[in-house]
Amino acid sequence: MPVLTRLIPSPVVVDIRPGALDGLAGLLADQRISSNGKLAFAISGGSGAALRERFAPELPNADWYEVGGGTIDDAIKLADAMKSGRYDAVVGLGGGKIIDCAKFAAARIGLPLVAVATNLSHDGLCSPVATLDNDAGRGSYGVPNPIAVVIDLDVIREAPARFVRSGIGDAISNISAVRDWELGHEVRGEDIDGLAAAIARQAGEAVLRHPGDVGDDSFLQVLAEGLVLTGISMSVAGDSRPASGACHEINHAFDLLFPKRAASHGEQCGLGAAFATHLRGDAETAGLMAEVLKRHGLPVLPTDIGFDEDEFLKVVEYAPQTRPGRYTILEHLDLSTDQIRDAYADYAQAVSS
């Protein structure tokens, strides 16, 4: 008998709108996530205090846990603190580090996670991956998707604009990542999931081609939806492939080679995506990416984030080592240092004109 359909792991609730947090307590009860409000909230030690003050009166049965940072040790400590509470769910309320720690902790103690994002810095808010720092640098840990995602656009607007810009770079990089996936399929016969690729690509294209900016609700809506869809695309694929190619290899290389100087995840991914697209010979798309990145205040050259040409060459040369076995345009071309230098000169001239 043929397979007639497939089940896609995804949140039961996705609420993205201005004022979404006003109904958080009711949403958790109405969706039977927690009818009695027995919840474990993970928050930051800084801005989390104001959020706790706002929601604690509505959720008297909830307990609140401050997350120390974004390391695997922080996530394990959080799980250990929560495991004896007999909660209905864990709520990660904050930015990327808080939600990643909450995702890992919830998975470790076998509870569903509600992701309440207070910024849009990257696509991890709805992904089946928790990215956490460890002794070797940074690791990606498989976790279930959130059971619910809540994004209040009023709160997003209050966050520093650099967080939204980072999310823009991460979303746009999907376009390059999917092209790398297709390249692996064409050259090495890798399996490719057409649905996952379509979801990730369209999420990136929607952000790339939207005429608005970070102060525009319609743009923030598209960006938030794009980041959520990107996370779902990874669940569909069972892999980060739809959202991670040469762009993310370059990002990881920045982080590993220059840990104290690295820029934000999205800034490095956007720059990496534009450069990787140029390497493919797709001048039109690379030019559009660069134009949009510039318009949103994102870097298109390494000098925009404080790195000189020689440092960027080291990054590109090292990048394939960050994801052994992943086939992207970098592995395909296997450029020498001099060839990378020539390609970068061409790229810099193209995006600066």
MARFI-529967 format. One record per atom (N, C-alpha, C, O): x, y, z. Coordinates in steps of 0.1 Angstrom, whole numbers, plus 5000, padded with zeros to 4 digits. Example, Ala and Ser with C-alpha at 12.3 -4.5 7.8 and 13.67 -1.06 7.14 Angstrom:
BEGIN
px_py_pz
5132_4943_5078
5123_4955_5078
5132_4967_5078
5142_4967_5085
5128_4978_5071
5137_4989_5071
5129_5000_5079
5134_5011_5080
This chain:
BEGIN
px_py_pz
5009_4988_5000
5000_5000_5000
5009_5012_5000
5018_5013_5008
5006_5022_4991
5015_5034_4991
5013_5043_5003
5002_5043_5010
5023_5050_5007
5022_5060_5017
5014_5072_5012
5018_5078_5003
5003_5075_5019
4994_5085_5014
4997_5099_5019
4993_5109_5014
5003_5099_5031
5006_5112_5037
5018_5110_5047
5022_5099_5049
5022_5120_5053
5031_5120_5064
5028_5130_5074
5022_5140_5071
5031_5127_5086
5029_5136_5097
5041_5145_5100
5052_5140_5100
5038_5158_5100
5049_5167_5102
5049_5172_5116
5040_5178_5121
5060_5170_5124
5061_5176_5137
5061_5191_5137
5070_5197_5131
5051_5197_5144
5050_5211_5143
5043_5216_5156
5036_5207_5162
5044_5228_5159
5036_5233_5171
5021_5232_5169
5016_5233_5158
5014_5230_5180
4999_5230_5179
4994_5245_5179
4983_5247_5175
5003_5254_5184
4999_5268_5184
5011_5276_5179
5022_5275_5183
5008_5285_5169
5017_5296_5165
5010_5309_5165
5001_5311_5157
5013_5317_5174
5006_5330_5176
5016_5341_5174
5024_5344_5183
5015_5348_5163
5025_5359_5159
5016_5371_5156
5009_5371_5146
5017_5381_5165
5009_5393_5163
5012_5403_5173
5018_5400_5184
5009_5416_5171
5010_5426_5182
5001_5422_5194
4989_5418_5191
5006_5423_5206
4998_5420_5217
4996_5405_5220
4988_5402_5229
5004_5396_5214
5002_5382_5216
5004_5378_5230
4998_5368_5235
5013_5385_5238
5016_5381_5251
5004_5384_5261
5004_5378_5272
4995_5393_5257
4984_5396_5266
4976_5384_5269
4969_5383_5279
4975_5375_5260
4967_5363_5262
4974_5350_5265
4969_5339_5263
4987_5352_5270
4995_5340_5272
4989_5330_5282
4988_5318_5279
4985_5335_5293
4979_5326_5303
4967_5319_5298
4965_5307_5300
4958_5326_5291
4946_5320_5285
4949_5310_5274
4943_5299_5274
4959_5313_5266
4963_5304_5255
4968_5291_5261
4965_5280_5256
4976_5291_5272
4982_5279_5278
4970_5270_5283
4971_5258_5283
4960_5277_5289
4949_5269_5294
4940_5264_5283
4935_5253_5284
4936_5273_5274
4927_5269_5263
4932_5258_5254
4924_5249_5250
4945_5257_5252
4951_5247_5244
4954_5234_5252
4960_5225_5247
4950_5234_5264
4952_5222_5273
4967_5219_5275
4970_5208_5278
4975_5229_5273
4989_5227_5277
4991_5227_5292
4998_5219_5297
4984_5236_5298
4984_5236_5313
4971_5243_5318
4971_5255_5319
4961_5235_5321
4949_5241_5326
4950_5247_5340
4942_5256_5343
4959_5242_5348
4961_5248_5362
4973_5257_5363
4975_5262_5374
4980_5260_5352
4991_5269_5353
5003_5264_5360
5012_5271_5364
5004_5250_5361
5016_5244_5367
5027_5244_5357
5029_5234_5350
5035_5254_5356
5045_5256_5346
5058_5260_5352
5059_5266_5363
5069_5256_5345
5082_5260_5348
5087_5271_5338
5089_5267_5326
5089_5283_5342
5094_5293_5333
5109_5295_5334
5114_5296_5345
5115_5295_5322
5129_5298_5321
5131_5312_5316
5126_5315_5305
5138_5320_5324
5140_5334_5320
5154_5339_5322
5162_5332_5329
5158_5350_5317
5171_5355_5319
5171_5363_5332
5161_5366_5338
5184_5365_5337
5185_5372_5350
5183_5387_5348
5182_5394_5359
5183_5392_5336
5182_5407_5334
5168_5411_5330
5159_5414_5339
5165_5411_5317
5151_5415_5312
5141_5405_5317
5129_5409_5317
5144_5393_5321
5135_5383_5326
5127_5388_5338
5116_5383_5340
5133_5396_5346
5127_5401_5358
5114_5409_5355
5104_5407_5362
5115_5417_5345
5103_5425_5342
5092_5416_5336
5080_5418_5339
5096_5405_5329
5086_5396_5323
5079_5388_5335
5067_5385_5335
5088_5384_5344
5082_5377_5356
5072_5386_5363
5061_5381_5367
5076_5398_5365
5067_5407_5373
5053_5409_5365
5043_5410_5371
5054_5408_5352
5042_5410_5344
5033_5398_5345
5021_5399_5345
5039_5386_5344
5031_5374_5343
5028_5366_5356
5019_5358_5357
5036_5368_5366
5035_5360_5378
5021_5362_5384
5015_5352_5389
5014_5374_5385
5001_5375_5391
4991_5366_5383
4981_5361_5389
4992_5365_5370
4983_5357_5362
4985_5342_5363
4976_5334_5360
4997_5338_5368
5001_5324_5368
5007_5321_5382
5019_5318_5383
4998_5321_5392
5003_5319_5406
5009_5305_5409
5017_5304_5418
5006_5295_5400
5011_5282_5402
5024_5279_5395
5029_5268_5395
5029_5289_5388
5041_5287_5380
5053_5290_5389
5053_5297_5399
5064_5283_5385
5077_5286_5392
5087_5292_5381
5086_5289_5369
5096_5300_5386
5104_5308_5377
5119_5305_5380
5124_5304_5391
5126_5302_5369
5140_5298_5370
5149_5307_5361
5146_5309_5349
5159_5313_5367
5168_5321_5359
5179_5312_5353
5184_5304_5359
5181_5315_5340
5191_5308_5332
5204_5315_5333
5204_5327_5329
5215_5309_5337
5227_5316_5339
5234_5320_5326
5241_5330_5325
5232_5312_5315
5239_5316_5302
5234_5306_5291
5223_5300_5292
5243_5304_5281
5239_5296_5270
5248_5284_5268
5251_5280_5257
5252_5278_5279
5261_5266_5278
5253_5253_5281
5242_5253_5287
5259_5242_5277
5253_5229_5280
5252_5227_5295
5243_5221_5300
5262_5232_5303
5261_5231_5317
5249_5239_5323
5243_5235_5332
5247_5251_5317
5235_5259_5322
5222_5251_5319
5213_5251_5327
5221_5245_5307
5209_5237_5304
5207_5225_5313
5196_5222_5317
5218_5218_5316
5217_5207_5325
5213_5211_5339
5205_5205_5346
5219_5222_5344
5216_5228_5357
5201_5231_5357
5194_5229_5367
5196_5237_5347
5182_5241_5346
5173_5229_5347
5163_5229_5354
5176_5218_5339
5168_5206_5339
5168_5200_5353
5158_5195_5358
5180_5200_5360
5181_5194_5373
5172_5201_5383
5166_5195_5392
5172_5215_5381
5163_5223_5390
5148_5221_5388
5141_5221_5398
5145_5218_5376
5130_5216_5372
5125_5202_5374
5113_5200_5375
5134_5192_5375
5129_5178_5373
5120_5173_5384
5112_5164_5382
5120_5179_5396
5111_5174_5407
5099_5182_5408
5091_5181_5418
5096_5191_5399
5085_5201_5401
5071_5196_5396
5061_5202_5399
5070_5184_5389
5058_5179_5384
5050_5190_5376
5038_5193_5379
5057_5195_5366
5051_5206_5358
5044_5200_5346
5046_5188_5342
5035_5208_5340
5028_5204_5328
5037_5207_5316
5036_5199_5306
5045_5217_5316
5053_5222_5305
5063_5231_5310
5062_5237_5321
5073_5233_5301
5084_5243_5303
5081_5255_5294
5078_5252_5282
5082_5267_5299
5081_5279_5290
5094_5286_5289
5099_5291_5300
5100_5287_5278
5112_5295_5275
5108_5309_5271
5102_5310_5261
5110_5318_5280
5106_5332_5278
5118_5341_5277
5124_5345_5287
5122_5345_5264
5133_5353_5263
5139_5352_5249
5132_5349_5239
5152_5354_5248
5159_5354_5235
5164_5340_5232
5160_5330_5238
5173_5339_5222
5178_5326_5217
5184_5317_5227
5181_5305_5228
5193_5323_5236
5200_5314_5246
5190_5308_5256
5192_5297_5260
5181_5317_5260
5171_5312_5270
5163_5301_5264
5161_5290_5270
5158_5302_5252
5150_5292_5245
5157_5280_5242
5152_5269_5244
5170_5281_5238
5178_5269_5236
5180_5261_5249
5179_5249_5249
5183_5268_5259
5185_5261_5272
5172_5255_5277
5172_5243_5282
5161_5262_5275
5148_5256_5279
5144_5244_5270
5139_5234_5275
5147_5245_5257
5145_5233_5249
5152_5221_5253
5146_5210_5254
5165_5223_5256
5173_5211_5261
5168_5206_5274
5167_5194_5276
5165_5215_5283
5161_5211_5297
5147_5204_5296
5145_5193_5302
5138_5209_5288
5125_5203_5286
5126_5188_5280
5120_5179_5285
5135_5187_5271
5137_5174_5265
5143_5164_5275
5140_5152_5275
5152_5169_5283
5159_5161_5293
5150_5156_5304
5152_5144_5309
5140_5163_5307
5130_5159_5318
5117_5154_5312
5107_5152_5319
5116_5154_5298
5104_5148_5292
5092_5156_5292
5081_5151_5293
5093_5170_5291
5082_5179_5291
5081_5186_5278
5091_5189_5272
5069_5190_5274
5068_5198_5262
5073_5213_5265
5073_5217_5276
5077_5219_5254
5082_5233_5256
5073_5243_5249
5069_5240_5237
5070_5254_5255
5064_5266_5249
5075_5276_5247
5081_5281_5257
5077_5280_5234
5087_5290_5231
5081_5304_5230
5072_5306_5221
5084_5313_5239
5079_5327_5238
5091_5336_5236
5099_5339_5245
5093_5340_5223
5105_5347_5219
5103_5362_5221
5093_5368_5217
5113_5368_5227
5113_5382_5229
5122_5389_5219
5123_5402_5219
5129_5382_5210
5136_5388_5199
5136_5378_5187
5133_5366_5189
5141_5382_5176
5140_5374_5163
5155_5372_5158
5157_5374_5146
5164_5369_5167
5178_5369_5163
5182_5357_5154
5192_5358_5147
5175_5346_5154
5178_5334_5146
5167_5325_5145
5156_5327_5151
5168_5314_5137
5157_5305_5134
5156_5294_5144
5148_5284_5142
5163_5294_5155
5162_5284_5165
5150_5283_5174
5148_5274_5181
5142_5294_5173
5130_5294_5182
5120_5283_5180
5112_5280_5189
5120_5277_5168
5110_5267_5165
5117_5254_5159
5111_5246_5153
5130_5254_5160
5138_5243_5154
5139_5231_5164
5137_5232_5176
5142_5219_5158
5144_5207_5167
5159_5206_5171
5164_5195_5173
5165_5217_5173
5179_5218_5177
5181_5228_5188
5175_5239_5188
5189_5225_5198
5193_5234_5208
5208_5237_5206
5216_5227_5207
5212_5249_5203
5226_5252_5201
5232_5258_5214
5227_5268_5219
5242_5251_5220
5247_5254_5233
5262_5254_5233
5268_5245_5226
5268_5263_5240
5283_5263_5241
5287_5251_5250
5281_5248_5260
5299_5245_5246
5304_5234_5254
5319_5236_5254
5325_5246_5249
5326_5226_5260
5341_5227_5262
5348_5227_5248
5359_5232_5248
5342_5222_5238
5348_5221_5225
5344_5233_5216
5349_5234_5205
5336_5242_5221
5332_5254_5214
5317_5256_5214
5312_5263_5223
5310_5249_5205
5296_5250_5204
5290_5237_5198
5296_5232_5188
5279_5232_5204
5273_5220_5199
5259_5222_5196
5252_5231_5201
5254_5213_5187
5240_5213_5183
5234_5200_5189
5239_5189_5186
5223_5201_5196
5217_5190_5203
5202_5188_5198
5195_5197_5199
5199_5176_5194
5186_5173_5189
5175_5173_5201
5177_5167_5211
5164_5180_5198
5154_5181_5208
5140_5181_5201
5140_5184_5189
5129_5179_5208
5116_5180_5201
5113_5194_5197
5118_5204_5204
5104_5196_5187
5099_5209_5184
5091_5215_5196
5085_5207_5204
5090_5228_5197
5081_5234_5207
5067_5230_5205
5063_5228_5193
5059_5228_5215
5045_5225_5214
5037_5238_5210
5026_5237_5204
5043_5250_5213
5036_5262_5210
5047_5273_5208
5057_5272_5215
5044_5283_5200
5053_5294_5197
5045_5307_5198
5035_5308_5191
5049_5316_5206
5042_5329_5208
5052_5340_5206
5063_5340_5212
5049_5349_5197
5058_5360_5193
5049_5373_5193
5041_5374_5185
5052_5381_5203
5045_5394_5204
5053_5405_5196
5064_5408_5201
5047_5410_5185
5055_5419_5177
5057_5433_5185
5066_5440_5182
5048_5436_5194
5051_5448_5203
5064_5446_5211
5072_5455_5212
5066_5434_5216
5078_5431_5224
5090_5431_5214
5101_5436_5218
5088_5425_5203
5100_5424_5193
5104_5438_5189
5117_5440_5188
5095_5448_5188
5099_5461_5184
5107_5468_5195
5115_5477_5193
5105_5464_5208
5112_5470_5219
5126_5465_5220
5134_5471_5227
5129_5453_5214
5143_5447_5215
5152_5456_5207
5148_5462_5197
5165_5456_5210
5175_5463_5201
5174_5458_5187
5172_5446_5184
5175_5467_5177
5173_5464_5163
5183_5454_5158
5180_5447_5148
5194_5453_5165
5205_5444_5160
5200_5429_5161
5204_5421_5153
5190_5426_5170
5185_5413_5171
5176_5409_5158
5177_5398_5153
5168_5419_5154
5160_5417_5142
5169_5416_5130
5167_5407_5121
5179_5424_5129
5189_5423_5118
5195_5410_5117
5197_5404_5106
5199_5404_5129
5205_5391_5129
5195_5381_5123
5199_5372_5115
5183_5381_5127
5173_5372_5121
5171_5373_5106
5169_5363_5100
5172_5385_5101
5171_5388_5087
5182_5380_5080
5180_5373_5070
5195_5381_5085
5206_5374_5078
5204_5359_5079
5207_5352_5069
5199_5354_5090
5197_5340_5091
5187_5335_5082
5188_5324_5076
5176_5342_5081
5165_5338_5072
5169_5338_5057
5167_5329_5050
5176_5349_5053
5180_5350_5039
5190_5339_5036
5191_5334_5024
5198_5335_5045
5208_5324_5043
5202_5311_5039
5209_5302_5033
5189_5309_5042
5182_5297_5037
5184_5295_5022
5185_5283_5017
5183_5306_5015
5183_5304_5000
5196_5298_4995
5197_5290_4987
5207_5302_5002
5220_5296_4999
5221_5282_5004
5227_5273_4997
5216_5280_5016
5217_5266_5021
5210_5256_5013
5214_5245_5011
5198_5260_5008
5190_5250_4999
5198_5248_4986
5198_5236_4981
5204_5258_4981
5212_5256_4969
5224_5246_4971
5227_5238_4963
5230_5247_4983
5240_5237_4987
5235_5223_4988
5241_5214_4984
5223_5222_4994
5216_5209_4995
5214_5203_4981
5216_5191_4978
5209_5211_4972
5206_5207_4958
5220_5203_4951
5220_5193_4944
5230_5210_4954
5243_5207_4949
5248_5193_4954
5253_5185_4946
5246_5190_4966
5250_5177_4972
5241_5166_4965
5246_5155_4963
5229_5169_4962
5220_5159_4956
5225_5157_4941
5226_5145_4937
5229_5168_4934
5233_5166_4920
5246_5159_4919
5248_5151_4910
5256_5162_4927
5269_5158_4926
5272_5144_4933
5278_5135_4928
5266_5143_4945
5269_5131_4953
5257_5122_4955
5258_5112_4962
5246_5126_4950
5234_5117_4951
5228_5117_4965
5220_5108_4968
5230_5128_4972
5224_5129_4986
5209_5130_4984
5204_5136_4975
5202_5124_4994
5187_5125_4994
5184_5140_4997
5190_5146_5006
5174_5145_4991
5169_5158_4994
5154_5158_4995
5147_5151_4988
5149_5164_5006
5135_5164_5008
5129_5177_5002
5131_5188_5006
5121_5175_4992
5116_5186_4984
5107_5195_4992
5107_5208_4990
5099_5190_5001
5090_5198_5009
5098_5207_5019
5096_5219_5020
5108_5201_5026
5116_5208_5035
5124_5219_5028
5125_5231_5032
5129_5216_5016
5136_5226_5008
5127_5237_5004
5131_5249_5004
5115_5234_5000
5105_5244_4995
5101_5254_5007
5101_5266_5005
5099_5248_5019
5095_5256_5030
5106_5266_5034
5104_5278_5036
5119_5260_5035
5130_5269_5038
5133_5280_5028
5135_5291_5031
5132_5276_5015
5135_5286_5005
5125_5297_5004
5128_5308_5003
5112_5293_5005
5102_5303_5005
5102_5312_5017
5099_5324_5016
5106_5307_5028
5108_5315_5040
5118_5326_5038
5117_5338_5041
5130_5322_5032
5140_5331_5029
5137_5341_5018
5140_5353_5020
5130_5336_5008
5126_5345_4997
5116_5356_5002
5117_5367_4997
5107_5352_5011
5097_5362_5016
5104_5373_5023
5100_5385_5021
5114_5370_5031
5122_5381_5038
5130_5389_5028
5131_5401_5029
5137_5382_5019
5146_5388_5009
5138_5399_5001
5143_5410_4998
5126_5396_4997
5119_5404_4988
5108_5413_4994
5101_5420_4987
5107_5413_5007
5098_5422_5014
5104_5436_5014
5115_5438_5017
5096_5446_5010
5101_5460_5009
5102_5467_5022
5108_5478_5023
5097_5462_5033
5096_5469_5046
5109_5468_5053
5119_5463_5048
5109_5474_5066
5121_5474_5074
5118_5470_5088
5106_5466_5091
5127_5471_5097
5126_5465_5110
5115_5473_5119
5111_5468_5129
5111_5484_5115
5101_5492_5122
5087_5489_5117
5077_5495_5121
5085_5480_5107
5073_5478_5100
5067_5465_5105
5073_5454_5104
5054_5465_5110
5048_5453_5115
5047_5442_5105
5049_5430_5108
5043_5446_5092
5042_5436_5082
5055_5429_5079
5055_5417_5076
5066_5436_5080
5079_5430_5078
5082_5421_5089
5087_5410_5087
5080_5425_5102
5083_5417_5113
5075_5404_5113
5079_5394_5117
5062_5405_5108
5054_5394_5107
5060_5383_5098
5060_5372_5101
5064_5388_5086
5070_5379_5076
5083_5373_5081
5085_5361_5079
5091_5381_5088
5103_5376_5094
5101_5365_5104
5107_5355_5104
5092_5368_5113
5089_5359_5124
5083_5346_5118
5087_5335_5122
5074_5347_5109
5068_5335_5102
5079_5327_5095
5079_5315_5095
5088_5335_5088
5099_5328_5081
5108_5320_5090
5113_5309_5087
5111_5326_5102
5120_5319_5111
5113_5307_5117
5120_5296_5119
5100_5308_5120
5092_5296_5125
5092_5285_5114
5094_5273_5117
5089_5289_5102
5089_5279_5091
5102_5273_5088
5103_5261_5085
5113_5280_5090
5126_5274_5088
5128_5263_5099
5134_5253_5095
5124_5266_5111
5125_5255_5121
5117_5243_5118
5122_5232_5119
5105_5245_5112
5097_5234_5108
5103_5226_5097
5102_5214_5096
5110_5234_5087
5116_5227_5076
5127_5217_5081
5129_5207_5075
5134_5221_5091
5144_5212_5097
5138_5199_5103
5143_5188_5102
5126_5201_5109
5119_5189_5114
5114_5180_5103
5115_5168_5104
5109_5186_5092
5105_5178_5081
5117_5170_5075
5115_5158_5072
5128_5177_5074
5140_5170_5068
5147_5161_5078
5154_5151_5074
5144_5163_5091
5152_5155_5101
5166_5159_5102
5175_5151_5106
5169_5171_5098
5183_5175_5096
5183_5190_5095
5173_5196_5092
5195_5197_5098
5196_5211_5096
5198_5215_5082
5200_5227_5079
5199_5206_5073
5204_5208_5059
5196_5220_5052
5202_5228_5045
5182_5221_5054
5175_5231_5046
5179_5245_5050
5177_5255_5043
5186_5247_5062
5189_5260_5067
5204_5262_5070
5208_5272_5076
5212_5252_5066
5226_5253_5070
5235_5247_5059
5235_5235_5056
5243_5256_5052
5252_5252_5042
5265_5259_5043
5270_5261_5054
5271_5263_5032
5283_5271_5033
5282_5283_5042
5291_5288_5048
5270_5289_5041
5268_5301_5049
5270_5299_5064
5276_5307_5071
5266_5287_5069
5267_5284_5083
5281_5279_5086
5286_5281_5097
5287_5272_5076
5301_5268_5078
5310_5281_5080
5319_5281_5089
5308_5291_5072
5315_5303_5074
5312_5310_5087
5322_5315_5094
5300_5309_5092
5296_5315_5105
5304_5307_5116
5309_5313_5125
5303_5294_5115
5310_5286_5126
5325_5289_5126
5331_5289_5136
5331_5291_5114
5345_5293_5113
5349_5307_5120
5359_5308_5127
5341_5317_5117
5342_5329_5125
5343_5327_5140
5351_5332_5147
5333_5319_5144
5331_5317_5159
5343_5309_5165
5348_5312_5176
5348_5300_5157
5359_5291_5162
5373_5298_5161
5381_5297_5170
5375_5305_5150
5388_5311_5148
5389_5324_5156
5400_5328_5160
5378_5331_5158
5379_5345_5164
5367_5346_5175
5358_5354_5173
5368_5337_5185
5356_5336_5194
5354_5349_5202
5342_5352_5206
5364_5358_5204
5362_5370_5211
5358_5382_5202
5354_5392_5207
5359_5380_5189
5356_5391_5180
5344_5388_5171
5339_5397_5163
5339_5376_5171
5328_5372_5162
5316_5381_5163
5313_5386_5174
5309_5383_5152
5297_5391_5152
5285_5382_5155
5287_5371_5159
5273_5387_5153
5261_5379_5156
5260_5368_5146
5265_5368_5135
5253_5357_5150
5250_5346_5141
5245_5350_5127
5250_5346_5117
5234_5358_5128
5228_5362_5115
5236_5371_5106
5236_5370_5094
5244_5380_5113
5253_5388_5105
5263_5380_5097
5265_5382_5085
5269_5370_5104
5279_5362_5097
5273_5352_5087
5279_5350_5076
5261_5347_5090
5254_5339_5080
5250_5346_5068
5251_5341_5057
5245_5358_5069
5241_5366_5058
5253_5369_5049
5252_5368_5037
5264_5374_5055
5276_5376_5047
5281_5363_5040
5284_5363_5029
5280_5352_5048
5285_5339_5042
5276_5335_5031
5280_5329_5021
5263_5338_5032
5253_5334_5021
5256_5342_5008
5256_5336_4997
5258_5355_5010
5261_5363_4998
5274_5359_4991
5274_5358_4979
5284_5356_4999
5297_5352_4993
5295_5338_4987
5301_5336_4976
5289_5329_4993
5287_5315_4987
5279_5316_4974
5282_5309_4965
5269_5325_4974
5261_5326_4962
5269_5332_4951
5267_5328_4939
5278_5341_4954
5288_5346_4944
5297_5335_4939
5299_5335_4927
5301_5326_4948
5310_5315_4943
5303_5306_4934
5309_5300_4925
5289_5305_4935
5282_5297_4926
5280_5303_4912
5276_5296_4902
5284_5316_4911
5283_5322_4898
5269_5329_4896
5266_5333_4885
5261_5329_4906
5248_5335_4906
5249_5350_4910
5245_5354_4921
5254_5358_4900
5256_5372_4903
5243_5380_4906
5244_5389_4915
5232_5376_4900
5220_5383_4902
5215_5382_4917
5212_5391_4923
5215_5369_4921
5210_5367_4935
5220_5372_4945
5216_5378_4955
5233_5370_4943
5243_5376_4952
5241_5391_4953
5243_5396_4964
5239_5397_4942
5237_5412_4942
5225_5416_4950
5225_5426_4957
5214_5409_4948
5202_5412_4955
5204_5410_4970
5199_5418_4978
5210_5399_4974
5213_5396_4988
5221_5408_4994
5217_5413_5004
5231_5412_4987
5240_5422_4992
5232_5435_4994
5233_5442_5003
5224_5438_4984
5216_5450_4984
5206_5450_4996
5205_5460_5003
5200_5439_4998
5190_5438_5009
5197_5438_5023
5193_5445_5032
5208_5431_5024
5216_5431_5036
5220_5446_5040
5219_5450_5051
5225_5453_5030
5229_5467_5032
5217_5475_5037
5219_5483_5046
5206_5473_5030
5194_5481_5034
5190_5480_5048
5185_5489_5054
5192_5468_5053
5188_5465_5067
5200_5467_5077
5199_5464_5089
5211_5472_5072
5222_5475_5081
5231_5463_5084
5237_5463_5095
5230_5453_5076
5238_5441_5078
5251_5441_5070
5251_5448_5060
5262_5434_5074
5274_5434_5067
5274_5427_5054
5267_5416_5053
5281_5431_5044
5283_5424_5032
5298_5421_5029
5301_5413_5021
5306_5428_5037
5321_5426_5036
5326_5423_5050
5320_5428_5059
5336_5415_5051
5342_5412_5065
5346_5425_5072
5346_5426_5084
5351_5435_5064
5355_5448_5070
5344_5454_5077
5346_5462_5087
5331_5451_5073
5320_5457_5080
5318_5453_5094
5312_5459_5103
5324_5441_5098
5323_5436_5111
5337_5435_5117
5339_5427_5127
5347_5442_5112
5360_5443_5118
5370_5433_5115
5380_5431_5122
5369_5426_5103
5378_5416_5099
5385_5420_5086
5378_5426_5077
5398_5418_5085
5405_5422_5072
5404_5411_5062
5399_5400_5066
5409_5413_5051
5408_5403_5040
5415_5390_5043
5409_5379_5041
5427_5391_5049
5434_5379_5052
5427_5370_5063
5427_5358_5062
5421_5377_5072
5413_5370_5082
5401_5363_5076
5398_5351_5079
5395_5369_5067
5383_5363_5060
5388_5351_5051
5381_5341_5051
5399_5352_5045
5404_5341_5037
5407_5329_5046
5404_5318_5043
5412_5331_5058
5414_5320_5068
5400_5314_5072
5399_5302_5073
5390_5323_5074
5377_5318_5077
5371_5309_5066
5367_5298_5069
5372_5313_5054
5367_5305_5043
5374_5292_5041
5368_5282_5038
5388_5293_5042
5396_5281_5041
5393_5271_5052
5393_5259_5049
5390_5276_5064
5387_5267_5075
5373_5262_5075
5370_5251_5081
5364_5269_5069
5350_5266_5071
5345_5252_5068
5338_5247_5076
5350_5245_5058
5346_5231_5056
5349_5222_5068
5342_5212_5069
5359_5225_5076
5362_5216_5087
5352_5217_5098
5352_5209_5107
5343_5227_5098
5334_5229_5109
5322_5219_5107
5316_5216_5118
5319_5214_5096
5309_5204_5094
5314_5193_5085
5310_5192_5073
5322_5184_5090
5327_5173_5082
5316_5165_5076
5307_5161_5083
5317_5162_5063
5307_5154_5057
5297_5162_5050
5289_5156_5041
5295_5175_5053
5285_5183_5046
5291_5188_5033
5302_5193_5033
5283_5187_5023
5288_5191_5009
5282_5204_5005
5270_5205_5004
5290_5214_5003
5285_5227_4999
5294_5232_4988
5302_5225_4983
5291_5244_4983
5299_5250_4973
5314_5251_4977
5323_5251_4968
5317_5252_4989
5331_5253_4994
5338_5240_4992
5349_5240_4987
5332_5229_4995
5338_5216_4993
5338_5213_4978
5348_5207_4973
5328_5217_4971
5327_5214_4957
5339_5221_4949
5345_5215_4940
5341_5233_4952
5352_5241_4945
5365_5238_4950
5375_5238_4943
5366_5235_4963
5379_5231_4970
5390_5241_4966
5401_5237_4960
5388_5254_4968
5396_5265_4963
5409_5265_4972
5409_5263_4984
5420_5269_4965
5433_5272_4972
5432_5285_4978
5422_5293_4975
5441_5289_4987
5441_5302_4993
5441_5313_4982
5434_5323_4984
5450_5312_4972
5450_5322_4961
5437_5323_4954
5433_5334_4950
5431_5311_4952
5418_5312_4945
5407_5318_4953
5398_5325_4948
5407_5316_4966
5398_5322_4975
5400_5337_4975
5391_5345_4975
5413_5341_4975
5417_5356_4974
5411_5362_4962
5405_5373_4962
5413_5355_4950
5408_5361_4938
5392_5362_4938
5386_5371_4933
5386_5351_4943
5371_5351_4944
5366_5362_4953
5356_5368_4950
5373_5364_4964
5369_5375_4973
5370_5388_4966
5362_5397_4968
5381_5390_4959
5383_5403_4952
5372_5406_4942
5367_5417_4942
5368_5396_4935
5357_5397_4926
5344_5400_4933
5336_5409_4929
5342_5393_4944
5330_5395_4952
5329_5410_4958
5319_5416_4957
5341_5414_4963
5341_5427_4969
5338_5438_4959
5331_5448_4962
5344_5436_4947
5342_5446_4937
5327_5446_4933
5321_5457_4930
5321_5434_4932
5307_5433_4927
5297_5439_4937
5288_5446_4933
5299_5437_4950
5290_5442_4960
5292_5456_4964
5284_5463_4970
5304_5462_4960
5307_5475_4964
5304_5485_4952
5303_5497_4955
5300_5480_4941
5298_5489_4929
5283_5494_4929
5279_5501_4921
